[in-house]
Amino acid sequence: MPQLANKFRLAELLANAPKGKWIALSFDEPRFLAAAETFGAAAKLAEQQGELAPVIVPNPEEGLLPTVP
């Protein structure tokens, strides 16, 4: 059940990540890389850490999605 464990880990990462930001996670495993105001900034921060294909998701604050410039 590694996939189920990864889903729980992902939920935990997002619960602990800054709200109202774009969150960059590693592609191959649920690992927090960065949080930023924009999608592009989160991607750049992840790239600076060596992750060339990050998973970037919004982490809404009270149901609001962050902006996408």
ChimeraX commands (.cxc) that place a marker at each C-alpha (Angstrom):
marker #1 position 0.00,0.00,0.00 radius 0.5
marker #1 position 2.74,2.53,-0.77 radius 0.5
marker #1 position 0.32,4.64,-2.83 radius 0.5
marker #1 position -2.06,5.00,0.11 radius 0.5
marker #1 position 0.82,6.01,2.36 radius 0.5
marker #1 position 1.90,8.60,-0.22 radius 0.5
marker #1 position -1.63,10.06,-0.31 radius 0.5
marker #1 position -1.62,10.45,3.46 radius 0.5
marker #1 position 1.84,12.02,3.31 radius 0.5
marker #1 position 0.67,14.44,0.62 radius 0.5
marker #1 position -2.33,15.45,2.73 radius 0.5
marker #1 position -0.02,15.99,5.70 radius 0.5
marker #1 position 2.39,18.11,3.63 radius 0.5
marker #1 position -0.38,20.35,2.36 radius 0.5
marker #1 position -1.94,20.67,5.82 radius 0.5
marker #1 position 1.39,21.93,7.17 radius 0.5
marker #1 position 2.29,24.10,4.17 radius 0.5
marker #1 position 1.61,27.85,4.09 radius 0.5
marker #1 position -1.98,28.64,3.15 radius 0.5
marker #1 position -2.76,30.86,0.16 radius 0.5
marker #1 position 0.49,29.94,-1.60 radius 0.5
marker #1 position 1.60,27.76,-4.48 radius 0.5
marker #1 position 3.34,24.66,-3.13 radius 0.5
marker #1 position 6.13,22.87,-5.01 radius 0.5
marker #1 position 6.52,19.17,-4.27 radius 0.5
marker #1 position 9.03,16.68,-5.59 radius 0.5
marker #1 position 7.83,14.62,-8.55 radius 0.5
marker #1 position 8.91,11.15,-7.41 radius 0.5
marker #1 position 7.86,11.27,-3.76 radius 0.5
marker #1 position 5.74,13.53,-1.61 radius 0.5
marker #1 position 8.36,15.99,-0.36 radius 0.5
marker #1 position 7.88,19.71,0.24 radius 0.5
marker #1 position 10.26,21.88,-1.77 radius 0.5
marker #1 position 8.95,25.44,-1.64 radius 0.5
marker #1 position 6.03,27.79,-1.19 radius 0.5
marker #1 position 5.58,31.00,-3.18 radius 0.5
marker #1 position 3.05,33.66,-4.11 radius 0.5
marker #1 position 2.94,32.57,-7.78 radius 0.5
marker #1 position 3.11,29.35,-9.76 radius 0.5
marker #1 position 6.22,30.57,-11.60 radius 0.5
marker #1 position 8.03,31.52,-8.40 radius 0.5
marker #1 position 7.31,28.10,-6.87 radius 0.5
marker #1 position 8.63,26.41,-10.03 radius 0.5
marker #1 position 11.79,28.51,-9.96 radius 0.5
marker #1 position 12.45,27.73,-6.28 radius 0.5
marker #1 position 11.97,24.01,-6.94 radius 0.5
marker #1 position 14.36,24.17,-9.92 radius 0.5
marker #1 position 16.97,25.86,-7.74 radius 0.5
marker #1 position 16.79,22.77,-5.51 radius 0.5
marker #1 position 17.44,20.48,-8.48 radius 0.5
marker #1 position 13.83,19.41,-9.13 radius 0.5
marker #1 position 13.26,19.90,-12.85 radius 0.5
marker #1 position 9.70,18.51,-12.93 radius 0.5
marker #1 position 8.05,19.55,-9.67 radius 0.5
marker #1 position 4.41,19.04,-8.84 radius 0.5
marker #1 position 2.99,22.49,-8.12 radius 0.5
marker #1 position -0.38,22.81,-6.45 radius 0.5
marker #1 position -2.33,25.66,-4.93 radius 0.5
marker #1 position -2.87,25.49,-1.18 radius 0.5
marker #1 position -6.00,27.60,-0.75 radius 0.5
marker #1 position -6.76,29.69,2.25 radius 0.5
marker #1 position -10.39,29.15,3.25 radius 0.5
marker #1 position -11.38,27.88,-0.17 radius 0.5
marker #1 position -9.70,30.66,-2.15 radius 0.5
marker #1 position -7.14,29.78,-4.81 radius 0.5
marker #1 position -3.92,31.77,-5.13 radius 0.5
marker #1 position -3.43,33.96,-8.20 radius 0.5
marker #1 position -1.83,32.64,-11.40 radius 0.5
marker #1 position 0.30,35.38,-12.98 radius 0.5
marker link #1:1,2 radius 0.2
marker link #1:2,3 radius 0.2
marker link #1:3,4 radius 0.2
marker link #1:4,5 radius 0.2
marker link #1:5,6 radius 0.2
marker link #1:6,7 radius 0.2
marker link #1:7,8 radius 0.2
marker link #1:8,9 radius 0.2
marker link #1:9,10 radius 0.2
marker link #1:10,11 radius 0.2
marker link #1:11,12 radius 0.2
marker link #1:12,13 radius 0.2
marker link #1:13,14 radius 0.2
marker link #1:14,15 radius 0.2
marker link #1:15,16 radius 0.2
marker link #1:16,17 radius 0.2
marker link #1:17,18 radius 0.2
marker link #1:18,19 radius 0.2
marker link #1:19,20 radius 0.2
marker link #1:20,21 radius 0.2
marker link #1:21,22 radius 0.2
marker link #1:22,23 radius 0.2
marker link #1:23,24 radius 0.2
marker link #1:24,25 radius 0.2
marker link #1:25,26 radius 0.2
marker link #1:26,27 radius 0.2
marker link #1:27,28 radius 0.2
marker link #1:28,29 radius 0.2
marker link #1:29,30 radius 0.2
marker link #1:30,31 radius 0.2
marker link #1:31,32 radius 0.2
marker link #1:32,33 radius 0.2
marker link #1:33,34 radius 0.2
marker link #1:34,35 radius 0.2
marker link #1:35,36 radius 0.2
marker link #1:36,37 radius 0.2
marker link #1:37,38 radius 0.2
marker link #1:38,39 radius 0.2
marker link #1:39,40 radius 0.2
marker link #1:40,41 radius 0.2
marker link #1:41,42 radius 0.2
marker link #1:42,43 radius 0.2
marker link #1:43,44 radius 0.2
marker link #1:44,45 radius 0.2
marker link #1:45,46 radius 0.2
marker link #1:46,47 radius 0.2
marker link #1:47,48 radius 0.2
marker link #1:48,49 radius 0.2
marker link #1:49,50 radius 0.2
marker link #1:50,51 radius 0.2
marker link #1:51,52 radius 0.2
marker link #1:52,53 radius 0.2
marker link #1:53,54 radius 0.2
marker link #1:54,55 radius 0.2
marker link #1:55,56 radius 0.2
marker link #1:56,57 radius 0.2
marker link #1:57,58 radius 0.2
marker link #1:58,59 radius 0.2
marker link #1:59,60 radius 0.2
marker link #1:60,61 radius 0.2
marker link #1:61,62 radius 0.2
marker link #1:62,63 radius 0.2
marker link #1:63,64 radius 0.2
marker link #1:64,65 radius 0.2
marker link #1:65,66 radius 0.2
marker link #1:66,67 radius 0.2
marker link #1:67,68 radius 0.2
marker link #1:68,69 radius 0.2
view
